[in-house]
């Protein structure tokens, strides 16, 4: 069986590359890392991971993206795969959106951009230890 996956979703490729590099640096080879530039692309990756029987451990998603927003992605993800840890990143924290996602998707955390690498890694480690 392969390593569990962490999927990063953001419409800004620079942020995706930064997230993936930080996660690789801090978490090493314990995980496989995937990126997606939209919710639609994220679903393609998610379906592929589950179709081959691999584990999706964490999804880190931007909130404000074109077409399908990150909050809708995380809520739908929770409905289909409730055990996946869900983390939202946002540059524009809307308290109502955060509250709704927290209630409907069991959000592990909501981090504002720019995020703290240490906070992100600690949240991932803590939530996965609880599983």
C-alpha positions in Angstrom: 0.0 0.0 0.0 1.3 3.5 -0.8 1.7 6.3 1.6 -1.3 8.4 2.6 -1.9 11.5 0.4 -2.1 15.2 1.3 -3.9 17.2 -1.3 -3.5 21.0 -1.6 -6.1 22.9 -3.6 -5.7 26.6 -4.6 -6.1 28.6 -7.8 -2.7 30.2 -7.2 0.0 27.9 -8.4 2.7 29.8 -6.4 0.8 29.0 -3.2 0.4 25.4 -4.2 4.1 25.0 -4.8 4.9 26.7 -1.5 2.5 24.5 0.4 3.8 21.3 -1.1 7.4 22.3 -0.5 6.7 23.2 3.1 4.9 20.0 3.8 7.6 17.9 2.2 10.2 19.7 4.2 8.4 19.3 7.5 6.6 15.9 7.1 9.1 14.2 4.8 8.4 11.0 3.0 5.6 9.9 5.3 3.1 11.2 2.8 2.6 11.6 -0.9 1.7 15.1 -2.0 -0.7 16.2 -4.7 -1.9 19.6 -5.9 -5.0 20.8 -7.7 -5.7 24.3 -9.1 -9.5 24.0 -8.8 -12.3 22.1 -7.1 -12.9 20.2 -10.3 -9.3 19.1 -10.6 -9.3 18.2 -6.9 -12.2 15.8 -7.4 -10.3 14.2 -10.2 -7.3 13.6 -7.9 -9.6 12.5 -5.0 -11.4 10.0 -7.1 -8.2 8.6 -8.6 -6.7 8.2 -5.1 -9.8 6.3 -3.8 -10.3 4.3 -7.1 -6.9 2.6 -6.7 -7.5 2.0 -3.0 -5.1 4.6 -1.6 -5.7 6.8 1.4 -6.4 10.5 1.3 -5.4 11.8 4.8 -5.7 15.6 4.4 -7.1 18.2 2.1 -5.9 21.7 2.4 -8.1 24.1 0.4 -8.2 27.7 -0.4 -11.7 29.2 0.3 -12.0 31.7 -2.6 -11.6 30.0 -6.0 -13.3 30.5 -9.3 -16.4 28.4 -10.0 -16.6 26.0 -7.1 -15.5 27.6 -3.8 -13.3 25.8 -1.3 -16.1 25.8 1.3 -18.4 23.8 -1.1 -15.5 21.4 -1.9 -14.8 20.7 1.8 -18.5 20.2 2.6 -19.0 17.8 -0.3 -15.8 16.0 0.6 -17.0 15.5 4.1 -20.3 14.1 2.9 -18.5 11.5 0.8 -15.3 10.9 2.9 -15.9 12.1 6.4 -12.6 10.7 7.8 -10.4 13.0 5.6 -8.9 15.8 7.6 -10.1 19.2 6.1 -8.1 22.4 6.5 -9.2 25.7 4.9 -6.8 28.5 3.9 -8.1 31.9 3.3 -6.9 35.4 2.6 -10.4 36.8 3.3 -11.8 35.3 6.4 -15.6 35.4 6.3 -16.8 34.3 9.8 -20.1 33.0 8.5 -18.4 30.8 5.8 -15.9 29.5 8.4 -18.7 28.7 10.8 -20.8 26.9 8.1 -17.8 24.8 6.9 -16.9 24.0 10.5 -20.4 22.7 11.2 -21.0 20.9 7.9 -17.5 19.6 7.2 -15.9 19.1 10.6 -13.1 21.5 9.7 -9.9 20.7 11.5 -8.7 24.3 11.1 -9.0 27.6 9.2 -5.7 29.3 8.6 -5.3 32.8 7.2 -2.8 33.6 4.4 0.0 34.0 4.9 -0.1 30.9 7.1 2.4 29.7 9.7 4.2 26.6 8.5 4.5 25.5 12.1 0.8 25.9 12.7 -0.1 24.0 9.6 2.2 21.1 10.3 1.1 20.9 14.0 -2.5 20.8 13.0 -1.9 18.0 10.6 0.1 16.0 13.1 -2.4 16.5 15.9 -5.5 15.7 13.8 -3.9 12.6 12.3 -2.8 11.3 15.8 -6.4 11.6 16.9 -7.6 9.2 14.2 
